[in-house]
Amino acid sequence: MVTSTLEPTTSHSATTPASAAATDGVDVAALGKALDGRWWQVRRAARDLASDPALQKIEGLPMAEHRERVLEQAKVLAARGVVHRAYPTELGGSDDPGGNLAGFEELAVLDPSLQIKGGVQWGLFGSAILHLGTAEHHRRWLPGALDLTLPGVFAMTEVGHGSDVASLATTATYDPATEEFVIHTPTTAARKEYLGNAALHGVAAVVFAQLITGGVNHGVHAFFVPVRETGPDGQLHLLPGVGASDDGLKGGLNGVDNGRLWFDHVRVPRTNLLSRYGDVAPDGTYSSPIASPGRRFFTMLGTLVQGRVSLSGAGVVVAKMALAIAISYGNQRRQFTGGDDREEVVLMDYQQHQRRLLPLLARTYAAAFAQHELLDRFHDVFSGAHDTDEDRQDLETLAAAAKPLNTWLALQTLQEAREASGGAGFMAENRLVGLRQDMDVYVTFEGDNNVLLQLVGKRLLTDYGRGLAKIDIAGAARYVAARAADMTLHRTPLRRAAQSIRDTGSRARSAGHLRAADTQRELLEDRVEAMVAEIATALRPARDASPAQAADLFNAHQHALIEAARAHAELLQWEAFTAALPTIRDERTREVLTTVRDLYGLTLIEQNLAWYLMNGRISAQRAKTVTSYVDRLLARLRPHAQDLVDAFGYGPEHLRATIATDVEAERQREAREYARRQRAAGLEPVNEKELRANAERAGAAAPAAG
Amino acid sequence: MVTSTLEPTTSHSATTPASAAATDGVDVAALGKALDGRWWQVRRAARDLASDPALQKIEGLPMAEHRERVLEQAKVLAARGVVHRAYPTELGGSDDPGGNLAGFEELAVLDPSLQIKGGVQWGLFGSAILHLGTAEHHRRWLPGALDLTLPGVFAMTEVGHGSDVASLATTATYDPATEEFVIHTPTTAARKEYLGNAALHGVAAVVFAQLITGGVNHGVHAFFVPVRETGPDGQLHLLPGVGASDDGLKGGLNGVDNGRLWFDHVRVPRTNLLSRYGDVAPDGTYSSPIASPGRRFFTMLGTLVQGRVSLSGAGVVVAKMALAIAISYGNQRRQFTGGDDREEVVLMDYQQHQRRLLPLLARTYAAAFAQHELLDRFHDVFSGAHDTDEDRQDLETLAAAAKPLNTWLALQTLQEAREASGGAGFMAENRLVGLRQDMDVYVTFEGDNNVLLQLVGKRLLTDYGRGLAKIDIAGAARYVAARAADMTLHRTPLRRAAQSIRDTGSRARSAGHLRAADTQRELLEDRVEAMVAEIATALRPARDASPAQAADLFNAHQHALIEAARAHAELLQWEAFTAALPTIRDERTREVLTTVRDLYGLTLIEQNLAWYLMNGRISAQRAKTVTSYVDRLLARLRPHAQDLVDAFGYGPEHLRATIATDVEAERQREAREYARRQRAAGLEPVNEKELRANAERAGAAAPAAG
């Protein structure tokens, strides 16, 4: 982990001194470095690209112009060599997969469309060639993929199948006569859909299709398929047999030219099969280093996990930006007078405003620290340091847990920030609405969030039942049921420590107890374990059921399983946050940050309080202290809110939101100065209300006159 | 209430017969008419305007073109006379304020920008003249306001003050020498902001300003102020002293030309004061039919309540549209195979999909029926049938409760619908993202949702303490505290029936009990009452506190107060839904609808289960049945989901979403037909997986061969 230094970080708030370490507040610089983590230099370099206006998003640019601008921006990134870190050194990269993603995550600061355009080119298209192809494939296509002379399409999703990749319907049928694969789209549903670079810029595509040779379907494999070439007119034209159409306007990300691709018996050489995990000999004989078709499929898909890891990180980046904007504004904006009836109250001083923003701030901190751990794990696997099958499966589960939480966090935080900023939040110039439009699709692409959480849930059941392999839903239900009967007898009993907490009758003592990290951990862990055990037990009858009945039984617990997965993912973030605390050297900073962690833990417990009560983990008496304790934490953190968002390190060049500058404070100064001058000149009118009140008082003092 | 008839309604689903009444399902036509309520004809006529493509929104139109298109559309509405129902008959209206809003609500189906453009012109600008002006004002300006030859601006909000209207800083100082008001914007913060029609089209403005005469400020009044005139070039130009700027791109509603206006000592005749509630004589003497400045202010603002009422209804309309789109798609779209491993499962059959959409469907039904009651109440007040001060205050509270719930409902439903529709949901052609962008600002304009809920909360405290007048926060806290001590002694004890329910130990019986309407009502009512009582008690010490301390105490319970208001608003919707059930004549339909109501009630109880447990209203044992009972209701309603959205009456011309047609089902038919032909022709490849499984079985059957 990164430790604190005295190096200054960007601090832009009008209300906070540049060096917050000098105040009674947190050490903003040191905290900022901890938040930026192991690859802090890469991260800062990436977001500081935004100081170049040519790399900034222009809100409201027409779609066609936005697409061309983003393509040009992507070329700049390629030319500067800032997006190739994941690739081998001999190809111009730096064999640094973790650092690559850290930098990639920050590209959302420039323009999420640019991030995704880059993600398509270098994270999907290029990565598929790198991970699914051979050295020869790398030699042929990676240089063009890297320098963007070969803009590529990642053609996996079809109109008919998104989440269910195994059911893709595009076929790649081997023809031994010509030693070619015939790429074919048999139906409308089999058309490739939502593909970046497909509408306009893509020259080649990595196409995922069912590999058929000798009448046998060996499952989904990836093929390199040229789709466009430059014609005599200097324009790109589709190659014969290739169809394409434009998805047109989307809810956001309109700088990416998404579209559809389809193929009418398009022939590619045998050697265009990206053949690392499955090859076809000239005579049509199929071979693979992985015997099991199921394991082979998941291994191939598993190489593409970086998409999920990096979207998870992008969610954290954008949540940070949203909070920096809304809290900076909330610290200046005043509305309604307080108790003294003169000075208006700063929005952040309202309890409801704190309730709306500070728990999201705490979640964002937890998510940021958890993302560091995820990136470490990703780096370990993809650098080869720890790259067993188990490591890869763990990584996939961690990514499947983090991506839903953090992409939803981004949307929720952007929306709360936008509403908390009132009408100003709705103006495009304040960035929140544009970012929300762009981030919206992050929750369903690269794995729909609900489908991903279900994957996590299945893994939890697997671990609970030990050794359950990745099998179909019905099989999983039967398997779990078969195991659950045994496991409940032999398994280490779930810790019940939380349950045995004695209620003292003193709310204060109870609340103090809830603040203990061990109590929070026990409550959060216990809930995950008990939920999984309950589902496994409920699935037990599936053992003797028909496949259809077993599927119905599984479906009847789908919601509970997804909730268990969510609880597990939240626990991971809580643990990562807690693990990061000792790395903060400055005592006062660590103290404040511990309060932030407590707020995260306590709000999780508050959200699920009914579960803790129903299952006897918390008494009604103690439960009543949770909300008031959260309120106390909010009040305690409120003075540090600005420092906590300043530590994110996003300055005016990153946020580019008018309301996050000191424009509001300046307007108030102007208004106060005007009022002062009016009063001094005796021009301030008397209020009718005051006149009446005075008259009434005078009347009351002289009743005899009536 | 409307009763059922045999009149057919629009039914567009590919999977449901046009006359659902003929099946075992609900009577779609009769339910549709009940949902459209008292002004069903107006409602249908309004949304059927969408069959004219010229009145439809074009997604992605550049802002400038969108603004001109919406202006032209508004002129069409004016020419057709469909937007003047609220105005007096002698002015071309029909003295039908309720019907007017019912029709207005449905304009969201055409384009929310058109709805808001119309809302600015006829709901705000024209209404202010109607309600705050005199007969002479009506005669001079309403004809132009109605036929749109006088496009108007409603200039209330300022840069510095949105929710806090009383603190507006624009001044209107009377000059008896010339018998004019001088309208002036003293500071940047006092500029009028976010005003529709301000950037381009507005010719006059109703400007809210502090009325100052003879050195006395009589508070905020409205003035008719010309702002633009047509120049010799045929273009509109700002009048001398008037400044304007363009808000530019927004998160949505880009067909409305929002902007800022400011005034540099602009003079208007004395008679331009809209003087119904306050007038200035030529010599500068102020007079008003309402002595109290506070009551006068709230009376003036109260005339504008229709904005909140109609936005509440617009939220319901859009939630209906979103559900119709997502559920129609979810009833066709298939993904992943089920237990039999062949046929893929329809999305709506997944429990999680039901969990995501059906509770929102239930909330939307409740909101629709509650909106009918709100419109009735609005009509009673504004038609003069029941128009006491108390009626108006009740109406304002009801509107302040409904608008937050229903505008948030629209956003949440649009987002869940978009995510539930995957990538397709993100395409502009499927409407969900565009509608969400447009509806976003509904949650903060015409009263920020949180501020409105706080208003409701204060009213609840007032009612609890009886007779508390509208006073400042600190005062309210002191007053409530002073009263609470007495009231708790004398007040009718809160019903504790729910608490005395005996737990039988049988989950089934407990669940059945929760389904009883009386149980639901008791639980929901009891929670509101107990929350309010608890807050009032907590505010008691404010009685002896300083204003600042009292304000702090109030602030420490702000979140709880807002939550109490939300609970109250939800209860109102539950009650309206329940009251509507007996009006449904068809027994089967009523039965299904009762289940929808139960789902609404039970999900409310589920969301707040911790409260019921902590406060001893539900035992832990019974609480455990709530979620499983909700799951059962979901399964019971699932077969009726299509009927329930078809009953909303939104056909293809209203939804205009590709995925809500039968395009997905058609693609599946094509794919199935292709597979059938392949099999018939013997062209279907064998799966490697099956080959291996067969080989293993063969090997196991003949171990001797090994």
Interface residues (C-beta under 8 A of the other chain):
Chain A: E59 G60 P62 M63 T157 V159 G160 H161 G162 S163 D164 S167 A169 P186 T187 T188 A189 A190 E193 Y194 Q210 I212 G215 V216 N217 H218 G219 D247 G248 L249 K250 G251 G252 Y286 S292 P293 G294 Q335 F336 T337 G338 G339 D340 D341 E344 D349 Y350 Q351 Q352 R355 R356 L411 Q415 R418 E419 G422 G423 G425 F426 M427 A428 E429 L432 V433 G434 R436 Q437 D440 V441 V443 T444 F445 D448 N449 N450 Q454 D472 I473 A474 S546 P547 A548 Q549 A550 A551 D552 N555 A556 H557 Q558 H559 I562 E606 L609 A610 L613 M614 N615 G616 A620 A623 K624 D631 R667 Q668 E670 A671 Y674 P685 V686 N687 E688 K689 L691 R692
Chain B: E59 G60 P62 M63 T157 V159 G160 H161 G162 S163 D164 S167 A169 P186 T187 T188 A189 A190 E193 Y194 Q210 I212 G215 V216 N217 H218 G219 D247 G248 L249 K250 G251 G252 Y286 S292 P293 G294 Q335 F336 T337 G338 G339 D340 D341 E344 D349 Y350 Q351 Q352 R355 R356 L411 Q415 R418 E419 G422 G423 G425 F426 M427 A428 E429 L432 V433 G434 R436 Q437 D440 V441 V443 T444 F445 D448 N449 N450 Q454 D472 I473 A474 S546 P547 A548 Q549 A550 A551 D552 N555 A556 H557 Q558 H559 I562 E606 L609 A610 L613 M614 N615 G616 A620 A623 K624 D631 R667 Q668 E670 A671 Y674 P685 V686 N687 E688 K689 L691 R692
